[in-house]
Amino acid sequence: MNQQLHETKIKGLNRHRVVKPFSELLTCSINDNNEKEAVNMNHWETKREAVEKLMQDATVVRLALCDGEQPYVVPVNFGVGEGKLYFHSGAKGTKVDILSRNPRVAFEMDADVTVVRHPEACHWSMKYRSLVGTGIARLLTDPAEKKAGLDRLMAHHAPGEAFPYDEKMMTVTHVYEIAVEHLHYKEAKGS
Ligand SMILES: Cc1cc2nc3c(=O)[nH]c(=O)nc-3n(C[C@H](O)[C@H](O)[C@H](O)COP(=O)(O)OP(=O)(O)OC[C@H]3O[C@@H](n4cnc5c(N)ncnc54)[C@H](O)[C@@H]3O)c2cc1C
C-alpha cells in the first residue's frame, strides 16, 4: 500500500494523517439512482481510471471553505499529484485569509456536463462525471515544494510542455497543496 505519513501542526487536526492514493480514498456511484456500488478490487481499478480521467479532463475545481459558520466557495485551476491537488493564488484575499484560519476544504469538479432533453419536463436529466471530496490545504513555503506544485498545475493544462517562471511573480504567488481525505466519484449517463 502506497502510504506516506503527513505531519500537520494544525490545531484540532490529527498530528499524523495517512495520505492515501486517490483509489483508496474513493467511494463511487455509477448509476442514476445515486446508489453506492458494492466495492471489490476490480471496481477500485475501474474507478481509479475514471477518477484519473476526470481529473485530467476537468479544468476547474470549486473550493468550499469555511470561515467560522460562514461558507465561501471559489473556483480555481488545479494540478494533481498522488492523493493531492495543487492550486495557486495571489497572496491576499478572502480565500487566503480563510485558509490561514481554517485549512479544511471541500471541493467539486466535473466534466462532460450536458442537459439531456425530453418531451416531458419531469424526464429531463443531466449527463455528467463529477467528484466531490474533502481535504486539508497546506501553504507551500519551501521554494522547491512550491515550484513542484506549480509544475503540477502547468502540467495539468500543458502536459509535456515547459515554461519559464518569473522569479518576482513566484515570490508573490501562494501555492497550496490539498491532501485529499475523502473522494466520491459519480457518473450520470442521462436517461
Ligand atoms: C474558471 C476560473 C478559474 C480560476 N482560477 C484561479 C486560480 O487558479 N487561482 C486563483 O487565485 N484564482 C482563480 N480564479 C479566480 C478566483 O475564482 C477568485 O476570484 C480569486 O482567486 C480571488 O479570490 P478571493 O477569495 O481572494 O476573492 P477576493 O479578491 O477577496 O474577492 C472579493 C469578493 O469577490 C467575490 N468573488 C471572488 N471570486 C469570485 C468569482 N470567481 N466569481 C464571483 N465572485 C467572486 C467574493 O464574494 C469575494 O468576497 C479563477 C476563476 C475562475 C472563474
The ligand as an SDF file (V2000), in Angstrom:
LIG
                    3D

 53 58  0  0  0  0  0  0  0  0999 V2000
  -12.6060   29.3510  -14.1730 C   0  0  0  0  0  0  0  0  0  0  0  0
  -11.8560   30.1470  -13.1250 C   0  0  0  0  0  0  0  0  0  0  0  0
  -10.5640   29.7660  -12.7820 C   0  0  0  0  0  0  0  0  0  0  0  0
   -9.8740   30.4780  -11.8100 C   0  0  0  0  0  0  0  0  0  0  0  0
   -8.6100   30.0750  -11.4510 N   0  0  0  0  0  0  0  0  0  0  0  0
   -7.9900   30.6910  -10.4130 C   0  0  0  0  0  0  0  0  0  0  0  0
   -6.7410   30.2110   -9.9040 C   0  0  0  0  0  0  0  0  0  0  0  0
   -6.1780   29.1990  -10.3620 O   0  0  0  0  0  0  0  0  0  0  0  0
   -6.1830   30.8660   -8.8570 N   0  0  0  0  0  0  0  0  0  0  0  0
   -6.7800   31.9560   -8.3070 C   0  0  0  0  0  0  0  0  0  0  0  0
   -6.2290   32.5030   -7.3460 O   0  0  0  0  0  0  0  0  0  0  0  0
   -7.9450   32.4360   -8.7670 N   0  0  0  0  0  0  0  0  0  0  0  0
   -8.5660   31.8460   -9.7950 C   0  0  0  0  0  0  0  0  0  0  0  0
   -9.7710   32.3090  -10.2470 N   0  0  0  0  0  0  0  0  0  0  0  0
  -10.3380   33.4940   -9.6240 C   0  0  0  0  0  0  0  0  0  0  0  0
  -10.9590   33.0840   -8.2930 C   0  0  0  0  0  0  0  0  0  0  0  0
  -12.2320   32.4850   -8.5120 O   0  0  0  0  0  0  0  0  0  0  0  0
  -11.1350   34.2750   -7.3380 C   0  0  0  0  0  0  0  0  0  0  0  0
  -11.8920   35.2930   -7.9530 O   0  0  0  0  0  0  0  0  0  0  0  0
   -9.7840   34.8630   -6.9500 C   0  0  0  0  0  0  0  0  0  0  0  0
   -8.8670   33.8340   -6.6000 O   0  0  0  0  0  0  0  0  0  0  0  0
   -9.9340   35.7980   -5.7660 C   0  0  0  0  0  0  0  0  0  0  0  0
  -10.4240   35.0580   -4.6810 O   0  0  0  0  0  0  0  0  0  0  0  0
  -10.5250   35.7160   -3.2590 P   0  0  0  0  0  0  0  0  0  0  0  0
  -11.1830   34.7590   -2.3460 O   0  0  0  0  0  0  0  0  0  0  0  0
   -9.2050   36.2530   -2.8370 O   0  0  0  0  0  0  0  0  0  0  0  0
  -11.5510   36.8860   -3.5410 O   0  0  0  0  0  0  0  0  0  0  0  0
  -11.4560   38.4150   -3.1980 P   0  0  0  0  0  0  0  0  0  0  0  0
  -10.4790   39.1090   -4.1030 O   0  0  0  0  0  0  0  0  0  0  0  0
  -11.2710   38.5910   -1.7400 O   0  0  0  0  0  0  0  0  0  0  0  0
  -12.8990   38.7890   -3.6990 O   0  0  0  0  0  0  0  0  0  0  0  0
  -13.7590   39.6770   -3.0840 C   0  0  0  0  0  0  0  0  0  0  0  0
  -15.1660   39.1810   -3.2820 C   0  0  0  0  0  0  0  0  0  0  0  0
  -15.4100   38.8830   -4.6480 O   0  0  0  0  0  0  0  0  0  0  0  0
  -16.2250   37.7310   -4.7760 C   0  0  0  0  0  0  0  0  0  0  0  0
  -15.5770   36.7610   -5.6720 N   0  0  0  0  0  0  0  0  0  0  0  0
  -14.3460   36.1880   -5.5410 C   0  0  0  0  0  0  0  0  0  0  0  0
  -14.1060   35.3370   -6.5490 N   0  0  0  0  0  0  0  0  0  0  0  0
  -15.2270   35.3460   -7.3240 C   0  0  0  0  0  0  0  0  0  0  0  0
  -15.5750   34.6760   -8.5150 C   0  0  0  0  0  0  0  0  0  0  0  0
  -14.7600   33.7830   -9.1210 N   0  0  0  0  0  0  0  0  0  0  0  0
  -16.7800   34.9460   -9.0320 N   0  0  0  0  0  0  0  0  0  0  0  0
  -17.6340   35.8060   -8.4500 C   0  0  0  0  0  0  0  0  0  0  0  0
  -17.3390   36.4990   -7.3170 N   0  0  0  0  0  0  0  0  0  0  0  0
  -16.1470   36.2680   -6.7680 C   0  0  0  0  0  0  0  0  0  0  0  0
  -16.4070   37.1630   -3.3930 C   0  0  0  0  0  0  0  0  0  0  0  0
  -17.7030   37.4990   -2.9370 O   0  0  0  0  0  0  0  0  0  0  0  0
  -15.3840   37.8550   -2.5630 C   0  0  0  0  0  0  0  0  0  0  0  0
  -15.8490   38.0990   -1.2710 O   0  0  0  0  0  0  0  0  0  0  0  0
  -10.4750   31.6200  -11.2080 C   0  0  0  0  0  0  0  0  0  0  0  0
  -11.7750   31.9810  -11.5560 C   0  0  0  0  0  0  0  0  0  0  0  0
  -12.4610   31.2540  -12.4840 C   0  0  0  0  0  0  0  0  0  0  0  0
  -13.8860   31.6580  -12.8170 C   0  0  0  0  0  0  0  0  0  0  0  0
  1  2  1  0
  2  3  1  0
  2 52  2  0
  3  4  2  0
  4  5  1  0
  4 50  1  0
  5  6  2  0
  6  7  1  0
  6 13  1  0
  7  8  2  0
  7  9  1  0
  9 10  1  0
 10 11  2  0
 10 12  1  0
 12 13  2  0
 13 14  1  0
 14 15  1  0
 14 50  1  0
 15 16  1  0
 16 17  1  0
 16 18  1  0
 18 19  1  0
 18 20  1  0
 20 21  1  0
 20 22  1  0
 22 23  1  0
 23 24  1  0
 24 25  2  0
 24 26  1  0
 24 27  1  0
 27 28  1  0
 28 29  2  0
 28 30  1  0
 28 31  1  0
 31 32  1  0
 32 33  1  0
 33 34  1  0
 33 48  1  0
 34 35  1  0
 35 36  1  0
 35 46  1  0
 36 37  1  0
 36 45  1  0
 37 38  2  0
 38 39  1  0
 39 40  1  0
 39 45  2  0
 40 41  1  0
 40 42  2  0
 42 43  1  0
 43 44  2  0
 44 45  1  0
 46 47  1  0
 46 48  1  0
 48 49  1  0
 50 51  2  0
 51 52  1  0
 52 53  1  0
M  END
$$$$
